[in-house]
Amino acid sequence: MASITQEKLDYIVKLLTEINYGSVLITLHDGQITQVDSTEKNRFLAKSKVASHK
């Protein structure tokens, strides 16, 4: 198992604490973190349409 620098660990923890809904993807090459992607999801409820009677 490769060691993780404090800088990388701090960055990942920061992302995790800032995201309410979403994902954090950590990419490894040869056991080393080479990339971190984060995606935050925002969902909005659509107003339901009420059928009108004529």
mmCIF file of the N, C-alpha and C atoms, coordinates in Angstrom:
data_MODEL
# 
_entry.id   MODEL 
# 
loop_
_atom_site.group_PDB 
_atom_site.id 
_atom_site.type_symbol 
_atom_site.label_atom_id 
_atom_site.label_alt_id 
_atom_site.label_comp_id 
_atom_site.label_asym_id 
_atom_site.label_entity_id 
_atom_site.label_seq_id 
_atom_site.pdbx_PDB_ins_code 
_atom_site.Cartn_x 
_atom_site.Cartn_y 
_atom_site.Cartn_z 
_atom_site.occupancy 
_atom_site.B_iso_or_equiv 
_atom_site.pdbx_formal_charge 
_atom_site.auth_seq_id 
_atom_site.auth_comp_id 
_atom_site.auth_asym_id 
_atom_site.auth_atom_id 
_atom_site.pdbx_PDB_model_num 
ATOM 1   N N  . MET A 1 1  ? 0.845   -1.184 0.000   1.00 0.00 ? 1  MET A N  1 
ATOM 2   C CA . MET A 1 1  ? 0.000   0.000  0.000   1.00 0.00 ? 1  MET A CA 1 
ATOM 3   C C  . MET A 1 1  ? 0.885   1.241  0.000   1.00 0.00 ? 1  MET A C  1 
ATOM 4   N N  . ALA A 1 2  ? 0.587   2.164  -0.890  1.00 0.00 ? 2  ALA A N  1 
ATOM 5   C CA . ALA A 1 2  ? 1.363   3.393  -0.995  1.00 0.00 ? 2  ALA A CA 1 
ATOM 6   C C  . ALA A 1 2  ? 0.932   4.387  0.074   1.00 0.00 ? 2  ALA A C  1 
ATOM 7   N N  . SER A 1 3  ? 1.850   5.261  0.435   1.00 0.00 ? 3  SER A N  1 
ATOM 8   C CA . SER A 1 3  ? 1.499   6.290  1.412   1.00 0.00 ? 3  SER A CA 1 
ATOM 9   C C  . SER A 1 3  ? 0.789   7.446  0.710   1.00 0.00 ? 3  SER A C  1 
ATOM 10  N N  . ILE A 1 4  ? -0.043  8.135  1.457   1.00 0.00 ? 4  ILE A N  1 
ATOM 11  C CA . ILE A 1 4  ? -0.794  9.274  0.935   1.00 0.00 ? 4  ILE A CA 1 
ATOM 12  C C  . ILE A 1 4  ? -0.268  10.521 1.628   1.00 0.00 ? 4  ILE A C  1 
ATOM 13  N N  . THR A 1 5  ? 0.071   11.537 0.849   1.00 0.00 ? 5  THR A N  1 
ATOM 14  C CA . THR A 1 5  ? 0.572   12.769 1.453   1.00 0.00 ? 5  THR A CA 1 
ATOM 15  C C  . THR A 1 5  ? -0.551  13.473 2.204   1.00 0.00 ? 5  THR A C  1 
ATOM 16  N N  . GLN A 1 6  ? -0.175  14.246 3.186   1.00 0.00 ? 6  GLN A N  1 
ATOM 17  C CA . GLN A 1 6  ? -1.157  14.996 3.967   1.00 0.00 ? 6  GLN A CA 1 
ATOM 18  C C  . GLN A 1 6  ? -1.908  15.979 3.079   1.00 0.00 ? 6  GLN A C  1 
ATOM 19  N N  . GLU A 1 7  ? -1.222  16.540 2.088   1.00 0.00 ? 7  GLU A N  1 
ATOM 20  C CA . GLU A 1 7  ? -1.858  17.481 1.160   1.00 0.00 ? 7  GLU A CA 1 
ATOM 21  C C  . GLU A 1 7  ? -3.005  16.810 0.401   1.00 0.00 ? 7  GLU A C  1 
ATOM 22  N N  . LYS A 1 8  ? -2.774  15.603 -0.096  1.00 0.00 ? 8  LYS A N  1 
ATOM 23  C CA . LYS A 1 8  ? -3.820  14.877 -0.830  1.00 0.00 ? 8  LYS A CA 1 
ATOM 24  C C  . LYS A 1 8  ? -4.955  14.484 0.100   1.00 0.00 ? 8  LYS A C  1 
ATOM 25  N N  . LEU A 1 9  ? -4.616  14.025 1.282   1.00 0.00 ? 9  LEU A N  1 
ATOM 26  C CA . LEU A 1 9  ? -5.632  13.634 2.252   1.00 0.00 ? 9  LEU A CA 1 
ATOM 27  C C  . LEU A 1 9  ? -6.495  14.831 2.648   1.00 0.00 ? 9  LEU A C  1 
ATOM 28  N N  . ASP A 1 10 ? -5.866  15.966 2.901   1.00 0.00 ? 10 ASP A N  1 
ATOM 29  C CA . ASP A 1 10 ? -6.612  17.182 3.258   1.00 0.00 ? 10 ASP A CA 1 
ATOM 30  C C  . ASP A 1 10 ? -7.547  17.606 2.135   1.00 0.00 ? 10 ASP A C  1 
ATOM 31  N N  . TYR A 1 11 ? -7.077  17.503 0.894   1.00 0.00 ? 11 TYR A N  1 
ATOM 32  C CA . TYR A 1 11 ? -7.891  17.889 -0.261  1.00 0.00 ? 11 TYR A CA 1 
ATOM 33  C C  . TYR A 1 11 ? -9.124  16.996 -0.375  1.00 0.00 ? 11 TYR A C  1 
ATOM 34  N N  . ILE A 1 12 ? -8.942  15.694 -0.214  1.00 0.00 ? 12 ILE A N  1 
ATOM 35  C CA . ILE A 1 12 ? -10.056 14.742 -0.310  1.00 0.00 ? 12 ILE A CA 1 
ATOM 36  C C  . ILE A 1 12 ? -11.058 14.968 0.819   1.00 0.00 ? 12 ILE A C  1 
ATOM 37  N N  . VAL A 1 13 ? -10.575 15.159 2.020   1.00 0.00 ? 13 VAL A N  1 
ATOM 38  C CA . VAL A 1 13 ? -11.463 15.409 3.162   1.00 0.00 ? 13 VAL A CA 1 
ATOM 39  C C  . VAL A 1 13 ? -12.237 16.706 2.951   1.00 0.00 ? 13 VAL A C  1 
ATOM 40  N N  . LYS A 1 14 ? -11.589 17.738 2.415   1.00 0.00 ? 14 LYS A N  1 
ATOM 41  C CA . LYS A 1 14 ? -12.268 19.011 2.129   1.00 0.00 ? 14 LYS A CA 1 
ATOM 42  C C  . LYS A 1 14 ? -13.409 18.794 1.146   1.00 0.00 ? 14 LYS A C  1 
ATOM 43  N N  . LEU A 1 15 ? -13.159 18.038 0.085   1.00 0.00 ? 15 LEU A N  1 
ATOM 44  C CA . LEU A 1 15 ? -14.218 17.751 -0.885  1.00 0.00 ? 15 LEU A CA 1 
ATOM 45  C C  . LEU A 1 15 ? -15.385 17.021 -0.223  1.00 0.00 ? 15 LEU A C  1 
ATOM 46  N N  . LEU A 1 16 ? -15.075 16.037 0.593   1.00 0.00 ? 16 LEU A N  1 
ATOM 47  C CA . LEU A 1 16 ? -16.119 15.247 1.248   1.00 0.00 ? 16 LEU A CA 1 
ATOM 48  C C  . LEU A 1 16 ? -16.968 16.087 2.197   1.00 0.00 ? 16 LEU A C  1 
ATOM 49  N N  . THR A 1 17 ? -16.364 17.050 2.856   1.00 0.00 ? 17 THR A N  1 
ATOM 50  C CA . THR A 1 17 ? -17.124 17.868 3.804   1.00 0.00 ? 17 THR A CA 1 
ATOM 51  C C  . THR A 1 17 ? -17.957 18.937 3.106   1.00 0.00 ? 17 THR A C  1 
ATOM 52  N N  . GLU A 1 18 ? -17.596 19.288 1.863   1.00 0.00 ? 18 GLU A N  1 
ATOM 53  C CA . GLU A 1 18 ? -18.321 20.336 1.141   1.00 0.00 ? 18 GLU A CA 1 
ATOM 54  C C  . GLU A 1 18 ? -19.478 19.813 0.299   1.00 0.00 ? 18 GLU A C  1 
ATOM 55  N N  . ILE A 1 19 ? -19.491 18.531 -0.010  1.00 0.00 ? 19 ILE A N  1 
ATOM 56  C CA . ILE A 1 19 ? -20.519 17.975 -0.889  1.00 0.00 ? 19 ILE A CA 1 
ATOM 57  C C  . ILE A 1 19 ? -21.659 17.393 -0.057  1.00 0.00 ? 19 ILE A C  1 
ATOM 58  N N  . ASN A 1 20 ? -22.891 17.829 -0.355  1.00 0.00 ? 20 ASN A N  1 
ATOM 59  C CA . ASN A 1 20 ? -24.058 17.260 0.319   1.00 0.00 ? 20 ASN A CA 1 
ATOM 60  C C  . ASN A 1 20 ? -24.576 16.039 -0.421  1.00 0.00 ? 20 ASN A C  1 
ATOM 61  N N  . TYR A 1 21 ? -24.634 16.126 -1.740  1.00 0.00 ? 21 TYR A N  1 
ATOM 62  C CA . TYR A 1 21 ? -25.082 15.018 -2.582  1.00 0.00 ? 21 TYR A CA 1 
ATOM 63  C C  . TYR A 1 21 ? -24.157 14.967 -3.784  1.00 0.00 ? 21 TYR A C  1 
ATOM 64  N N  . GLY A 1 22 ? -23.599 13.836 -4.067  1.00 0.00 ? 22 GLY A N  1 
ATOM 65  C CA . GLY A 1 22 ? -22.720 13.722 -5.222  1.00 0.00 ? 22 GLY A CA 1 
ATOM 66  C C  . GLY A 1 22 ? -21.715 12.609 -5.036  1.00 0.00 ? 22 GLY A C  1 
ATOM 67  N N  . SER A 1 23 ? -20.570 12.782 -5.681  1.00 0.00 ? 23 SER A N  1 
ATOM 68  C CA . SER A 1 23 ? -19.556 11.732 -5.615  1.00 0.00 ? 23 SER A CA 1 
ATOM 69  C C  . SER A 1 23 ? -18.160 12.327 -5.680  1.00 0.00 ? 23 SER A C  1 
ATOM 70  N N  . VAL A 1 24 ? -17.212 11.579 -5.118  1.00 0.00 ? 24 VAL A N  1 
ATOM 71  C CA . VAL A 1 24 ? -15.796 11.897 -5.221  1.00 0.00 ? 24 VAL A CA 1 
ATOM 72  C C  . VAL A 1 24 ? -15.134 10.666 -5.814  1.00 0.00 ? 24 VAL A C  1 
ATOM 73  N N  . LEU A 1 25 ? -14.461 10.852 -6.940  1.00 0.00 ? 25 LEU A N  1 
ATOM 74  C CA . LEU A 1 25 ? -13.805 9.757  -7.643  1.00 0.00 ? 25 LEU A CA 1 
ATOM 75  C C  . LEU A 1 25 ? -12.299 9.946  -7.525  1.00 0.00 ? 25 LEU A C  1 
ATOM 76  N N  . ILE A 1 26 ? -11.617 8.938  -6.993  1.00 0.00 ? 26 ILE A N  1 
ATOM 77  C CA . ILE A 1 26 ? -10.168 8.989  -6.823  1.00 0.00 ? 26 ILE A CA 1 
ATOM 78  C C  . ILE A 1 26 ? -9.545  8.021  -7.817  1.00 0.00 ? 26 ILE A C  1 
ATOM 79  N N  . THR A 1 27 ? -8.674  8.545  -8.690  1.00 0.00 ? 27 THR A N  1 
ATOM 80  C CA . THR A 1 27 ? -8.017  7.726  -9.703  1.00 0.00 ? 27 THR A CA 1 
ATOM 81  C C  . THR A 1 27 ? -6.602  7.405  -9.246  1.00 0.00 ? 27 THR A C  1 
ATOM 82  N N  . LEU A 1 28 ? -6.251  6.125  -9.343  1.00 0.00 ? 28 LEU A N  1 
ATOM 83  C CA . LEU A 1 28 ? -4.921  5.659  -8.938  1.00 0.00 ? 28 LEU A CA 1 
ATOM 84  C C  . LEU A 1 28 ? -4.165  5.100  -10.129 1.00 0.00 ? 28 LEU A C  1 
ATOM 85  N N  . HIS A 1 29 ? -2.870  5.345  -10.174 1.00 0.00 ? 29 HIS A N  1 
ATOM 86  C CA . HIS A 1 29 ? -1.971  4.707  -11.134 1.00 0.00 ? 29 HIS A CA 1 
ATOM 87  C C  . HIS A 1 29 ? -0.786  4.186  -10.342 1.00 0.00 ? 29 HIS A C  1 
ATOM 88  N N  . ASP A 1 30 ? -0.528  2.894  -10.443 1.00 0.00 ? 30 ASP A N  1 
ATOM 89  C CA . ASP A 1 30 ? 0.568   2.250  -9.705  1.00 0.00 ? 30 ASP A CA 1 
ATOM 90  C C  . ASP A 1 30 ? 0.483   2.532  -8.208  1.00 0.00 ? 30 ASP A C  1 
ATOM 91  N N  . GLY A 1 31 ? -0.745  2.548  -7.679  1.00 0.00 ? 31 GLY A N  1 
ATOM 92  C CA . GLY A 1 31 ? -0.940  2.736  -6.246  1.00 0.00 ? 31 GLY A CA 1 
ATOM 93  C C  . GLY A 1 31 ? -0.821  4.175  -5.775  1.00 0.00 ? 31 GLY A C  1 
ATOM 94  N N  . GLN A 1 32 ? -0.682  5.120  -6.684  1.00 0.00 ? 32 GLN A N  1 
ATOM 95  C CA . GLN A 1 32 ? -0.551  6.531  -6.328  1.00 0.00 ? 32 GLN A CA 1 
ATOM 96  C C  . GLN A 1 32 ? -1.781  7.298  -6.803  1.00 0.00 ? 32 GLN A C  1 
ATOM 97  N N  . ILE A 1 33 ? -2.248  8.231  -5.993  1.00 0.00 ? 33 ILE A N  1 
ATOM 98  C CA . ILE A 1 33 ? -3.365  9.079  -6.393  1.00 0.00 ? 33 ILE A CA 1 
ATOM 99  C C  . ILE A 1 33 ? -2.872  10.025 -7.481  1.00 0.00 ? 33 ILE A C  1 
ATOM 100 N N  . THR A 1 34 ? -3.509  9.953  -8.641  1.00 0.00 ? 34 THR A N  1 
ATOM 101 C CA . THR A 1 34 ? -3.118  10.821 -9.752  1.00 0.00 ? 34 THR A CA 1 
ATOM 102 C C  . THR A 1 34 ? -4.186  11.847 -10.098 1.00 0.00 ? 34 THR A C  1 
ATOM 103 N N  . GLN A 1 35 ? -5.421  11.605 -9.664  1.00 0.00 ? 35 GLN A N  1 
ATOM 104 C CA . GLN A 1 35 ? -6.506  12.523 -10.023 1.00 0.00 ? 35 GLN A CA 1 
ATOM 105 C C  . GLN A 1 35 ? -7.649  12.363 -9.036  1.00 0.00 ? 35 GLN A C  1 
ATOM 106 N N  . VAL A 1 36 ? -8.311  13.467 -8.739  1.00 0.00 ? 36 VAL A N  1 
ATOM 107 C CA . VAL A 1 36 ? -9.502  13.452 -7.890  1.00 0.00 ? 36 VAL A CA 1 
ATOM 108 C C  . VAL A 1 36 ? -10.570 14.286 -8.591  1.00 0.00 ? 36 VAL A C  1 
ATOM 109 N N  . ASP A 1 37 ? -11.726 13.667 -8.840  1.00 0.00 ? 37 ASP A N  1 
ATOM 110 C CA . ASP A 1 37 ? -12.856 14.356 -9.467  1.00 0.00 ? 37 ASP A CA 1 
ATOM 111 C C  . ASP A 1 37 ? -14.007 14.396 -8.472  1.00 0.00 ? 37 ASP A C  1 
ATOM 112 N N  . SER A 1 38 ? -14.695 15.523 -8.426  1.00 0.00 ? 38 SER A N  1 
ATOM 113 C CA . SER A 1 38 ? -15.885 15.600 -7.580  1.00 0.00 ? 38 SER A CA 1 
ATOM 114 C C  . SER A 1 38 ? -17.049 16.127 -8.404  1.00 0.00 ? 38 SER A C  1 
ATOM 115 N N  . THR A 1 39 ? -18.211 15.578 -8.136  1.00 0.00 ? 39 THR A N  1 
ATOM 116 C CA . THR A 1 39 ? -19.437 15.986 -8.805  1.00 0.00 ? 39 THR A CA 1 
ATOM 117 C C  . THR A 1 39 ? -20.490 16.224 -7.739  1.00 0.00 ? 39 THR A C  1 
ATOM 118 N N  . GLU A 1 40 ? -21.053 17.413 -7.737  1.00 0.00 ? 40 GLU A N  1 
ATOM 119 C CA . GLU A 1 40 ? -22.124 17.697 -6.781  1.00 0.00 ? 40 GLU A CA 1 
ATOM 120 C C  . GLU A 1 40 ? -23.452 17.684 -7.519  1.00 0.00 ? 40 GLU A C  1 
ATOM 121 N N  . LYS A 1 41 ? -24.416 17.011 -6.930  1.00 0.00 ? 41 LYS A N  1 
ATOM 122 C CA . LYS A 1 41 ? -25.748 16.898 -7.518  1.00 0.00 ? 41 LYS A CA 1 
ATOM 123 C C  . LYS A 1 41 ? -26.668 17.935 -6.895  1.00 0.00 ? 41 LYS A C  1 
ATOM 124 N N  . ASN A 1 42 ? -27.426 18.591 -7.742  1.00 0.00 ? 42 ASN A N  1 
ATOM 125 C CA . ASN A 1 42 ? -28.472 19.512 -7.297  1.00 0.00 ? 42 ASN A CA 1 
ATOM 126 C C  . ASN A 1 42 ? -29.757 19.081 -7.962  1.00 0.00 ? 42 ASN A C  1 
ATOM 127 N N  . ARG A 1 43 ? -30.747 18.746 -7.160  1.00 0.00 ? 43 ARG A N  1 
ATOM 128 C CA . ARG A 1 43 ? -32.021 18.296 -7.711  1.00 0.00 ? 43 ARG A CA 1 
ATOM 129 C C  . ARG A 1 43 ? -33.102 19.293 -7.352  1.00 0.00 ? 43 ARG A C  1 
ATOM 130 N N  . PHE A 1 44 ? -33.941 19.559 -8.333  1.00 0.00 ? 44 PHE A N  1 
ATOM 131 C CA . PHE A 1 44 ? -35.037 20.493 -8.149  1.00 0.00 ? 44 PHE A CA 1 
ATOM 132 C C  . PHE A 1 44 ? -36.334 19.753 -8.410  1.00 0.00 ? 44 PHE A C  1 
ATOM 133 N N  . LEU A 1 45 ? -37.286 19.915 -7.521  1.00 0.00 ? 45 LEU A N  1 
ATOM 134 C CA . LEU A 1 45 ? -38.572 19.259 -7.687  1.00 0.00 ? 45 LEU A CA 1 
ATOM 135 C C  . LEU A 1 45 ? -39.406 20.026 -8.696  1.00 0.00 ? 45 LEU A C  1 
ATOM 136 N N  . ALA A 1 46 ? -39.946 19.310 -9.653  1.00 0.00 ? 46 ALA A N  1 
ATOM 137 C CA . ALA A 1 46 ? -40.814 19.926 -10.654 1.00 0.00 ? 46 ALA A CA 1 
ATOM 138 C C  . ALA A 1 46 ? -42.215 20.051 -10.075 1.00 0.00 ? 46 ALA A C  1 
ATOM 139 N N  . LYS A 1 47 ? -42.870 21.153 -10.388 1.00 0.00 ? 47 LYS A N  1 
ATOM 140 C CA . LYS A 1 47 ? -44.251 21.322 -9.943  1.00 0.00 ? 47 LYS A CA 1 
ATOM 141 C C  . LYS A 1 47 ? -45.117 20.384 -10.765 1.00 0.00 ? 47 LYS A C  1 
ATOM 142 N N  . SER A 1 48 ? -45.978 19.646 -10.086 1.00 0.00 ? 48 SER A N  1 
ATOM 143 C CA . SER A 1 48 ? -46.843 18.715 -10.814 1.00 0.00 ? 48 SER A CA 1 
ATOM 144 C C  . SER A 1 48 ? -47.967 19.490 -11.488 1.00 0.00 ? 48 SER A C  1 
ATOM 145 N N  . LYS A 1 49 ? -48.295 19.064 -12.675 1.00 0.00 ? 49 LYS A N  1 
ATOM 146 C CA . LYS A 1 49 ? -49.372 19.708 -13.430 1.00 0.00 ? 49 LYS A CA 1 
ATOM 147 C C  . LYS A 1 49 ? -50.701 19.096 -13.011 1.00 0.00 ? 49 LYS A C  1 
ATOM 148 N N  . VAL A 1 50 ? -51.656 19.932 -12.758 1.00 0.00 ? 50 VAL A N  1 
ATOM 149 C CA . VAL A 1 50 ? -52.988 19.476 -12.371 1.00 0.00 ? 50 VAL A CA 1 
ATOM 150 C C  . VAL A 1 50 ? -53.865 19.524 -13.615 1.00 0.00 ? 50 VAL A C  1 
ATOM 151 N N  . ALA A 1 51 ? -54.539 18.417 -13.902 1.00 0.00 ? 51 ALA A N  1 
ATOM 152 C CA . ALA A 1 51 ? -55.414 18.359 -15.082 1.00 0.00 ? 51 ALA A CA 1 
ATOM 153 C C  . ALA A 1 51 ? -56.590 19.303 -14.881 1.00 0.00 ? 51 ALA A C  1 
ATOM 154 N N  . SER A 1 52 ? -56.862 20.094 -15.894 1.00 0.00 ? 52 SER A N  1 
ATOM 155 C CA . SER A 1 52 ? -57.999 21.021 -15.793 1.00 0.00 ? 52 SER A CA 1 
ATOM 156 C C  . SER A 1 52 ? -59.239 20.365 -16.383 1.00 0.00 ? 52 SER A C  1 
ATOM 157 N N  . HIS A 1 53 ? -60.367 20.632 -15.789 1.00 0.00 ? 53 HIS A N  1 
ATOM 158 C CA . HIS A 1 53 ? -61.643 20.092 -16.264 1.00 0.00 ? 53 HIS A CA 1 
ATOM 159 C C  . HIS A 1 53 ? -62.376 21.178 -17.029 1.00 0.00 ? 53 HIS A C  1 
ATOM 160 N N  . LYS A 1 54 ? -62.821 20.866 -18.225 1.00 0.00 ? 54 LYS A N  1 
ATOM 161 C CA . LYS A 1 54 ? -63.565 21.846 -19.026 1.00 0.00 ? 54 LYS A CA 1 
ATOM 162 C C  . LYS A 1 54 ? -65.001 21.448 -19.143 1.00 0.00 ? 54 LYS A C  1 
# 
